[in-house]
């Protein structure tokens, strides 16, 4: 039986990567699978994909999807800088950065903030497990107060919430999800890729080895018990027709800049994803209820991405040659005469 | 002209308060004198401060056109009460001192001529422009100096127009202020002659232009095809990227669409700056960053990544005095050793060592070619003296050669190879491997770049063999690159000498002058100017050809001396001597002649 091909004629396997070397049951592997599904269904051109990462368990994962694409596993906490440089050098690339809570909320916090501030066009996924897995289980900066480490010590420091932080910085796309919820994560990833600007997804992704025990607030069971979905998320790409009918007042429809649509069907309380302040309030209220709020928190399709703001041409900068880049002989002589 | 006066041979110094606008006045004088065909060598000694601290501008004028710094001034303009006493002490005997009338000269020195001028009073009564009074006060001394040194007033007018090239509205008010000073000189000092005089001349500066090294390097980046520049402000490097922005605004913007053919990003710190440049270099753009010592320290980690993962990037280091914050506005050559092996592990970098503004322009372009050719960071080690002072130079040559983009496989190359390639396979035997750029439309184009262990096909590995093999190849690649670096420039004395001098960077200008002075004392020396690391084989032959070789540099520890000793066999290393200057002021010739005469036992 021949494999089903996507709209650019590729089988799902074309979106797979090397075999994972992470622990069996690691949330990151589920995220990898969801990424494969999302990219396959979107029909992403593998050669246009640039997979970027820093250091840590999360940052290994770009090796595990879309083998055909270029990938760059850089240095700890510095994925945003590499991503910014890569994206402005070639605007045609689809840049997907994978980071972790240590990589982005501690050593790389500064770069994370400034990438968002510039609205660099990329998908930025934080595989958030509240712990340093690769160095064997120290707390990370997203660990909640009172969260218990495997060996029993209790975190007493305030957590940094990537979503709240991104919202205050005016990030143009902010979502939270769970590695075990492909139904929610796959459409969010698709929307993040379709979004032009920084799309930040904080994906709670349990560490089975160091942070999946009782007392952890990043364990499978805790997330399952406390997950509060804002909406039922569906994504209709620009190349598919929309034929949904929903009762007025139940669903937010967001048109993305490429013509794709996000449909957000209200599950709990009313939330307008263009209301930044409302998103922050929602996060804070959920925290007070001891709930993990997931879904699309905020989206702003009108904000200019960095390359557009910098007035960069559509043709990749790296394709420009001597003719485009050197000052003409006449202008050069003029410059020299101005120095006399 | 009074008999016995010194023509076109003096050191002028203006002692002012920074933030007062004296820089423009000093540039006007420099431009005016240069327009008379007289060689100029300005050195700006400024504080790390915005306003209110002492600053000095030293302008060396000498008929031979030496560009190194000299010591004490012959002519002083003193406008800073804080430093007045010490400034006065430094003037050479027989010198001229133009000073604010209010400063006391009683009983201090009687071996200099005083020219008291009521600058504040003149500014209040004669300058009508309230907003610019402070700045224009400095132009008054330009007028007085013009009178005293016999600079034709039309040369001053030229200097004003040239300095305020982009602000024609400022011309008249500046001319008026200079006229106030000129008239004051005529009324009070016209019949008082001094030892020094300037006269128009020809032959030395014909066809030359004036430019700062950072501006020259920025132009080199434009001509070298730089399309991504990421930087973080730091003295003395900032003016490189600021000049690049100015050139980009003028030459890289499409007049119809407004599109910019370059991205210049002010990053959040030097970590991000070099990271962006590396990200862009990986994608195939010609990318650079520019910084100084503290920024270089922050770039250490990323430099190791670019070396090991083999990503092209150009890094300018406009050196200032360290360690730590050091003296941010003083010059140095003390980053050499650190930069050469920047990052942990076995790391080695290609380092270009421009000694002139022309080389700032040339090497900036060459750096991009070398980075692409060898897929590695290329450092350009300039310094504050070169980067931030004006230097005389021949106009630059328009580059004819196309960019060397190195070994990049395109989709059609991959088609031809039937997709059979490996990112780190040494197929040509020169240890330089092929790369593809992200976005290349071929199923075999992609590969995974990483700073962790990798094999010849860029796959992750912790294999001992694969690691060692890769490191050996990187070492061989370095040897390939060694042969492509700019050769040293050899300058022999007329009859050859058993004594040699090795120098690099701005130390060059002091060596040029010192060699003439030594020659006059009967000690001719040969000279090798090194222009890059790694050192080429010809460096060893130079040492072989000489009994004693003095390595002159501007750092405390003799960092180039160390590099030479590492490279040379023991019997040759023993021939090396180290001469070092490291007070943050550009090295004067005297700092070379004095120790050399002493060590060579030439009777003084």
Interface residues (C-beta under 8 A of the other chain):
Chain A: X18 X46 X47 X48 X50 X52 X62 X63 X66 X67 X68 X69 X70 X71 X72 X73 X74 X75 X78 X80 X81 X82 X83 X84 X85 X86 X87 X88 X89 X90 X92 X93 X110 X111 X113 X114 X118 X307 X310 X311 X312 X313 X316 X317 X318 X319 X320 X321 X322 X324 X325 X326 X327 X329 X331 X332 X333 X335 X336 X338 X339 X340
Chain B: X165 X208 X209 X210 X211 X219 X222 X223 X225 X226 X227 X228 X230 X247 X251 X252 X253 X254 X257 X258 X259 X260 X261 X262 X263 X265 X267 X268 X269 X271 X272 X273 X274 X275 X276 X277 X278 X279 X280 X281 X282 X283 X284 X285 X286 X287 X301 X302 X305 X309 X395 X396 X398 X399 X402 X403 X436 X437 X438 X439 X440 X441 X442 X443 X445 X446 X447 X448 X449 X450 X451 X452 X459 X460
